[in-house]
Amino acid sequence: MRYMVLGSEGFLGRSVCRELLLHTRESIIKLDRVMPVRDNPRFRCFKTDTSRTGEILKLCDRLCPDIVFNFSGTYETACRDTLFRINCFAPIEFLEQSRGRRFRLVLMGSAAEYGESNRMVRIKESAPLAPVSDYGVSKACQTLMALRIAKKSPWPQVIIARGFNLIGPGMSDRFFLGAFALQIARIEKGLQPPVIRVGNLESFRDLLPVASFSRYIRILSGRCAPSQAYNICTGRATKVGSVLENLLKLSSVKNIAVISRKDNSQSRDIRWSVGDCSKLSRFIKVSVSEGDLMDTFRKTLDWYRDKAGRYGK
């Protein structure tokens, strides 16, 4: 199996590339706007903007990938046009221009497509899409357009991987676990007072270590039926406040104060986002224990400690 990874140097792309190295003898094709100076010799690296459809298609024709993962995307930008161009229009243009090419295209969706759901109800793929953020709307738009196009042409085969809360070393501090870990690391380095500012701690999320996601997506991409969306999740609800409590236990500084800030974003906060993983479980044994989560919390905090030590931030 030959794989191509668009957005290979991002949080998800790096993890998936590590996973693929362990399970294929083929070279892995990586594309991104930035590339490390030195890399594993089994990677074939191409430095390019992943929105340049023509360049990517030429590489597809020359290198003949069996599966193309598109992890290019952005969570937040000041420009709504940029958000939709990266998260929706660029991947859809690539899909349309790829018609007839015999590979599987895995597009990254998001739990944000569902928006708010009833508490204690695990969200199935058949649930209506009702996003409450621009990011969620951009991903829902990608999903609806991609699945419509897939019905018109059998190739490339399209799979929507709807990821829930993916966590691990290298994750952005725009997400609550990263924000908590960053502040704790700065406190331990003496870069800020022993006070953590937080948002809503009463929400529940479906947390999935990025290493587990990478294994699931590798297996799913080769086994599942195309032209469908799949929740990549655990079905396990974790309270945001309990994540902070566990991180504070891991800190070398005790008696850190926690201050809850209220802002306009809290009115849009999704209180419950937990997926139903039964569709995924047809192909993969989904198993993430409390110990797995704690280990991922620890590794994420260590990553931010190293970052604070090297860069002072």
DRENNU-16414 format. One record per residue (C-alpha): residue in one letter; x, z, y. Coordinates in nm, 4 decimals, decimal comma, m for minus. Example, Ala and Ser with C-alpha at 12.3 -4.5 7.8 and 13.67 -1.06 7.14 Angstrom:
2
DORO residu       xx       zz       yy
DORO      A   1,2300   0,7800  m0,4500
DORO      S   1,3670   0,7140  m0,1060
This chain:
313
DORO residu       xx       zz       yy
DORO      M   0,0000   0,0000   0,0000
DORO      R   0,1423  m0,0981   0,3390
DORO      Y   0,0363   0,1075   0,6404
DORO      M   0,0396   0,0413   1,0150
DORO      V  m0,0084   0,3325   1,2557
DORO      L  m0,1118   0,2675   1,6171
DORO      G  m0,0387   0,5660   1,8393
DORO      S   0,2243   0,6836   1,5925
DORO      E   0,3982   0,9235   1,8337
DORO      G   0,0955   1,1341   1,9222
DORO      F  m0,0152   1,4610   1,7648
DORO      L  m0,2158   1,2909   1,4873
DORO      G   0,0079   0,9880   1,4457
DORO      R   0,3241   1,1895   1,3821
DORO      S   0,1533   1,4044   1,1199
DORO      V   0,0003   1,1089   0,9371
DORO      C   0,3331   0,9245   0,9350
DORO      R   0,4994   1,2255   0,7722
DORO      E   0,2249   1,2302   0,5094
DORO      L   0,2589   0,8581   0,4390
DORO      L   0,6351   0,8878   0,3900
DORO      L   0,5697   1,1138   0,0918
DORO      H   0,3208   0,8849  m0,0785
DORO      T   0,4351   0,5268  m0,0412
DORO      R   0,7556   0,3384  m0,1127
DORO      E   0,6671   0,0716   0,1395
DORO      S   0,8020   0,0769   0,4935
DORO      I   0,5582   0,2253   0,7465
DORO      I   0,4889   0,0242   1,0606
DORO      K   0,4753   0,2362   1,3765
DORO      L   0,3522   0,1229   1,7178
DORO      D   0,3442   0,3236   2,0398
DORO      R   0,4514   0,3084   2,4037
DORO      V   0,7327   0,5572   2,3335
DORO      M   0,9624   0,5700   2,0331
DORO      P   1,2339   0,8188   1,9302
DORO      V   1,5910   0,6975   1,9617
DORO      R   1,6529   0,7902   1,5985
DORO      D   1,3952   0,7834   1,3249
DORO      N   1,3536   0,7659   0,9485
DORO      P   1,4955   0,4321   0,8248
DORO      R   1,1736   0,3667   0,6334
DORO      F   0,9828   0,3380   0,9607
DORO      R   0,9597  m0,0046   1,1228
DORO      C   0,9207   0,0867   1,4882
DORO      F   0,7725  m0,1319   1,7613
DORO      K   0,7596  m0,0084   2,1187
DORO      T   0,4465  m0,1571   2,2728
DORO      D   0,1280  m0,0659   2,4541
DORO      T  m0,1309  m0,0363   2,1788
DORO      S  m0,3910  m0,1998   2,4032
DORO      R  m0,1990  m0,5296   2,3829
DORO      T  m0,4146  m0,6826   2,1160
DORO      G  m0,2279  m1,0127   2,0966
DORO      E   0,1075  m0,8493   2,0229
DORO      I  m0,0411  m0,6252   1,7549
DORO      L  m0,2219  m0,9132   1,5843
DORO      K   0,1024  m1,1105   1,5661
DORO      L   0,2643  m0,8137   1,3924
DORO      C  m0,0318  m0,7871   1,1540
DORO      D   0,0015  m1,1544   1,0638
DORO      R   0,3759  m1,1181   1,0092
DORO      L   0,3854  m0,7803   0,8307
DORO      C   0,0506  m0,7908   0,6441
DORO      P  m0,0614  m0,4240   0,6488
DORO      D  m0,3269  m0,3144   0,3994
DORO      I  m0,4498  m0,0259   0,6152
DORO      V  m0,4279   0,0069   0,9949
DORO      F  m0,4797   0,3524   1,1452
DORO      N  m0,5685   0,3537   1,5142
DORO      F  m0,4892   0,6950   1,6606
DORO      S  m0,4473   0,5703   2,0183
DORO      G  m0,6707   0,7649   2,2512
DORO      T  m0,6937   1,0104   2,5359
DORO      Y  m0,8946   1,3300   2,5788
DORO      E  m0,8933   1,3701   2,9514
DORO      T  m0,8166   1,1512   3,2488
DORO      A  m0,9134   1,1514   3,6141
DORO      C  m1,0307   0,7918   3,5785
DORO      R  m1,3414   0,7265   3,3680
DORO      D  m1,2514   0,3565   3,3452
DORO      T  m0,9205   0,4475   3,1802
DORO      L  m1,0933   0,6832   2,9365
DORO      F  m1,3329   0,4146   2,8144
DORO      R  m1,0684   0,1421   2,8106
DORO      I  m0,8389   0,3446   2,5831
DORO      N  m1,0994   0,5143   2,3621
DORO      C  m1,3494   0,2315   2,3266
DORO      F  m1,2793  m0,1088   2,4774
DORO      A  m0,9215  m0,1536   2,3481
DORO      P  m0,9982  m0,0649   1,9828
DORO      I  m1,3158  m0,2759   1,9892
DORO      E  m1,1253  m0,5723   2,1321
DORO      F  m0,8691  m0,5334   1,8531
DORO      L  m1,1462  m0,5227   1,5928
DORO      E  m1,3173  m0,8319   1,7309
DORO      Q  m0,9923  m1,0280   1,7496
DORO      S  m0,9028  m0,9203   1,3939
DORO      R  m1,2025  m1,0878   1,2304
DORO      G  m1,1128  m1,2471   0,8993
DORO      R  m0,7913  m1,0490   0,8512
DORO      R  m0,7988  m0,8656   0,5207
DORO      F  m0,7057  m0,5077   0,6031
DORO      R  m0,8860  m0,1794   0,6467
DORO      L  m0,9109  m0,0492   1,0029
DORO      V  m0,9475   0,3284   1,0370
DORO      L  m1,0763   0,4254   1,3819
DORO      M  m1,0540   0,7838   1,5024
DORO      G  m1,3911   0,9299   1,5916
DORO      S  m1,4693   1,2823   1,7055
DORO      A  m1,7069   1,5740   1,6529
DORO      A  m1,7704   1,5398   2,0273
DORO      E  m1,9935   1,2432   1,9438
DORO      Y  m2,2565   1,4842   1,8090
DORO      G  m2,2723   1,7105   2,1125
DORO      E  m2,4660   2,0374   2,0777
DORO      S  m2,6288   2,1204   1,7431
DORO      N  m2,8422   2,4007   1,6091
DORO      R  m2,6456   2,7122   1,5248
DORO      M  m2,5780   2,7680   1,1539
DORO      V  m2,6528   2,4013   1,0768
DORO      R  m2,3608   2,1984   0,9447
DORO      I  m2,3631   1,8562   1,1038
DORO      K  m2,4074   1,5584   0,8730
DORO      E  m2,2918   1,2047   0,9517
DORO      S  m2,6588   1,1061   0,9753
DORO      A  m2,7170   1,3426   1,2704
DORO      P  m2,8030   1,1677   1,5973
DORO      L  m2,5185   1,1127   1,8407
DORO      A  m2,5800   1,3121   2,1596
DORO      P  m2,2440   1,3656   2,3337
DORO      V  m2,2292   1,5908   2,6389
DORO      S  m1,8852   1,4884   2,7700
DORO      D  m1,7370   1,1602   2,8887
DORO      Y  m1,4885   1,1820   2,6029
DORO      G  m1,7700   1,2212   2,3491
DORO      V  m1,9589   0,9289   2,5032
DORO      S  m1,6493   0,7063   2,4855
DORO      K  m1,6027   0,7865   2,1159
DORO      A  m1,9719   0,7404   2,0355
DORO      C  m1,9603   0,4051   2,2128
DORO      Q  m1,6633   0,3017   1,9963
DORO      T  m1,8467   0,4078   1,6783
DORO      L  m2,1697   0,2233   1,7559
DORO      M  m1,9928  m0,0968   1,8580
DORO      A  m1,7496  m0,0911   1,5642
DORO      L  m2,0201  m0,0397   1,3024
DORO      R  m2,2318  m0,3141   1,4573
DORO      I  m1,9417  m0,5583   1,4444
DORO      A  m1,8585  m0,4524   1,0866
DORO      K  m2,2054  m0,5605   0,9721
DORO      K  m2,1398  m0,9142   1,0957
DORO      S  m1,8028  m0,9678   0,9279
DORO      P  m1,6687  m0,8175   0,6011
DORO      W  m1,3068  m0,8213   0,7264
DORO      P  m1,1413  m0,6186   0,8502
DORO      Q  m1,3204  m0,3344   0,6747
DORO      V  m1,4019  m0,0538   0,9189
DORO      I  m1,3950   0,3221   0,8594
DORO      I  m1,4797   0,5818   1,1258
DORO      A  m1,2880   0,9072   1,0708
DORO      R  m1,4845   1,1638   1,2695
DORO      G  m1,2378   1,4492   1,3095
DORO      F  m1,3473   1,7999   1,4020
DORO      N  m1,1060   2,0524   1,5593
DORO      L  m0,7601   1,9506   1,4398
DORO      I  m0,4967   2,2176   1,4937
DORO      G  m0,1251   2,2580   1,4429
DORO      P   0,2215   2,2458   1,6049
DORO      G   0,2312   1,9912   1,8850
DORO      M  m0,1377   2,0155   1,9730
DORO      S  m0,2308   1,9976   2,3401
DORO      D  m0,2830   2,3106   2,5484
DORO      R  m0,6055   2,1488   2,6717
DORO      F  m0,7647   2,2887   2,3554
DORO      F  m0,8297   2,6581   2,3138
DORO      L  m0,5746   2,7311   2,0389
DORO      G  m0,3002   2,5505   2,2308
DORO      A  m0,4015   2,7231   2,5548
DORO      F  m0,3896   3,0671   2,3876
DORO      A  m0,0547   2,9970   2,2195
DORO      L   0,1004   2,8643   2,5409
DORO      Q   0,0062   3,1742   2,7382
DORO      I   0,1290   3,4118   2,4679
DORO      A   0,4599   3,2258   2,4444
DORO      R   0,5044   3,2418   2,8226
DORO      I   0,4260   3,6139   2,8233
DORO      E   0,6840   3,6772   2,5493
DORO      K   0,9468   3,4864   2,7519
DORO      G   0,8634   3,6801   3,0686
DORO      L   0,7320   3,3681   3,2398
DORO      Q   0,3935   3,5185   3,3246
DORO      P   0,2351   3,8657   3,3381
DORO      P   0,0832   4,0050   3,0146
DORO      V  m0,2597   3,8619   3,0941
DORO      I  m0,4398   3,5790   2,9140
DORO      R  m0,7185   3,3916   3,0879
DORO      V  m0,9782   3,2437   2,8539
DORO      G  m1,3080   3,0601   2,8558
DORO      N  m1,5993   3,1147   2,6178
DORO      L  m1,4936   3,3195   2,3136
DORO      E  m1,8395   3,3196   2,1533
DORO      S  m1,8380   2,9559   2,0373
DORO      F  m1,7807   2,8481   1,6757
DORO      R  m1,5605   2,5612   1,5626
DORO      D  m1,4662   2,3846   1,2388
DORO      L  m1,0857   2,4158   1,2348
DORO      L  m0,8755   2,1819   1,0219
DORO      P  m0,4933   2,1984   1,0052
DORO      V  m0,3512   1,8609   1,1047
DORO      A  m0,1464   1,8488   0,7829
DORO      S  m0,4684   1,8757   0,5799
DORO      F  m0,6312   1,6094   0,7966
DORO      S  m0,3378   1,3768   0,7286
DORO      R  m0,3733   1,4179   0,3531
DORO      Y  m0,7496   1,3709   0,3646
DORO      I  m0,7311   1,0574   0,5782
DORO      R  m0,4643   0,9002   0,3559
DORO      I  m0,6754   0,9507   0,0439
DORO      L  m1,0058   0,8625   0,2093
DORO      S  m0,8743   0,5386   0,3612
DORO      G  m0,8035   0,3933   0,0185
DORO      R  m1,1112   0,5177  m0,1676
DORO      C  m1,4170   0,5294   0,0557
DORO      A  m1,6828   0,2661   0,1167
DORO      P  m1,6319   0,0767   0,4447
DORO      S  m1,8664   0,0352   0,7422
DORO      Q  m1,9410   0,4076   0,7479
DORO      A  m1,8474   0,7223   0,9385
DORO      Y  m1,6981   1,0224   0,7579
DORO      N  m1,6704   1,3781   0,8866
DORO      I  m1,3134   1,5017   0,8436
DORO      C  m1,3797   1,8742   0,8442
DORO      T  m1,4039   2,1868   0,6290
DORO      G  m1,7625   2,3048   0,6757
DORO      R  m1,6171   2,6436   0,7699
DORO      A  m1,7204   2,8165   1,0948
DORO      T  m1,4520   3,0048   1,2900
DORO      K  m1,5307   3,2017   1,6038
DORO      V  m1,3056   3,1169   1,8985
DORO      G  m1,2624   3,4862   1,9775
DORO      S  m1,1263   3,5545   1,6284
DORO      V  m0,8586   3,2887   1,6806
DORO      L  m0,7379   3,4724   1,9902
DORO      E  m0,7428   3,8054   1,8038
DORO      N  m0,5232   3,6632   1,5271
DORO      L  m0,2764   3,5126   1,7727
DORO      L  m0,2472   3,8417   1,9599
DORO      K  m0,1616   4,0126   1,6284
DORO      L   0,1260   3,7645   1,5897
DORO      S   0,2633   3,8343   1,9369
DORO      S   0,5711   4,0472   1,9934
DORO      V   0,4081   4,1795   2,3129
DORO      K   0,1352   4,4365   2,2648
DORO      N  m0,1474   4,5347   2,4990
DORO      I  m0,1962   4,1885   2,6457
DORO      A  m0,5016   4,1891   2,8712
DORO      V  m0,7688   3,9218   2,8218
DORO      I  m0,9657   3,8019   3,1245
DORO      S  m1,2638   3,5739   3,0771
DORO      R  m1,3043   3,3179   3,3528
DORO      K  m1,6348   3,1519   3,4240
DORO      D  m1,6377   2,8017   3,5630
DORO      N  m1,8570   2,4942   3,5605
DORO      S  m1,7104   2,3713   3,2313
DORO      Q  m1,8629   2,6654   3,0437
DORO      S  m2,2117   2,5367   3,1170
DORO      R  m2,1171   2,2280   2,9125
DORO      D  m1,9396   2,4208   2,6373
DORO      I  m2,0648   2,3380   2,2884
DORO      R  m2,1485   2,6681   2,1242
DORO      W  m2,1565   2,5431   1,7644
DORO      S  m1,9632   2,2502   1,6187
DORO      V  m1,9266   2,2773   1,2411
DORO      G  m1,9343   1,9751   1,0152
DORO      D  m2,0865   1,9033   0,6781
DORO      C  m1,8014   1,7871   0,4516
DORO      S  m2,0107   1,6911   0,1465
DORO      K  m1,9548   1,3178   0,2030
DORO      L  m1,5782   1,3701   0,2292
DORO      S  m1,5870   1,5906  m0,0810
DORO      R  m1,6961   1,2956  m0,2953
DORO      F  m1,3398   1,1655  m0,2676
DORO      I  m1,1281   1,4730  m0,1922
DORO      K  m1,1268   1,8401  m0,2808
DORO      V  m1,1695   2,0039   0,0600
DORO      S  m1,0040   2,3432   0,0617
DORO      V  m0,8728   2,5319   0,3662
DORO      S  m0,8340   2,9064   0,3194
DORO      E  m0,8028   3,1881   0,5714
DORO      G  m0,4342   3,1992   0,4796
DORO      D  m0,3978   2,8290   0,5608
DORO      L  m0,5478   2,8862   0,9041
DORO      M  m0,3265   3,1885   0,9736
DORO      D  m0,0200   2,9907   0,8731
DORO      T  m0,1219   2,7122   1,1105
DORO      F  m0,1814   2,9629   1,3929
DORO      R   0,1677   3,1019   1,3335
DORO      K   0,3329   2,7587   1,3302
DORO      T   0,1487   2,6556   1,6461
DORO      L   0,2567   2,9712   1,8276
DORO      D   0,6159   2,9191   1,7118
DORO      W   0,6042   2,5618   1,8451
DORO      Y   0,4942   2,6871   2,1868
DORO      R   0,7567   2,9620   2,1761
DORO      D   1,0234   2,6981   2,1226
DORO      K   0,8780   2,4868   2,4031
DORO      A   0,8742   2,7827   2,6437
DORO      G   1,2308   2,8684   2,5484
DORO      R   1,3620   2,5161   2,6039
DORO      Y   1,1653   2,4125   2,9098
DORO      G   1,0562   2,7417   3,0621
DORO      K   0,6899   2,6425   3,0492
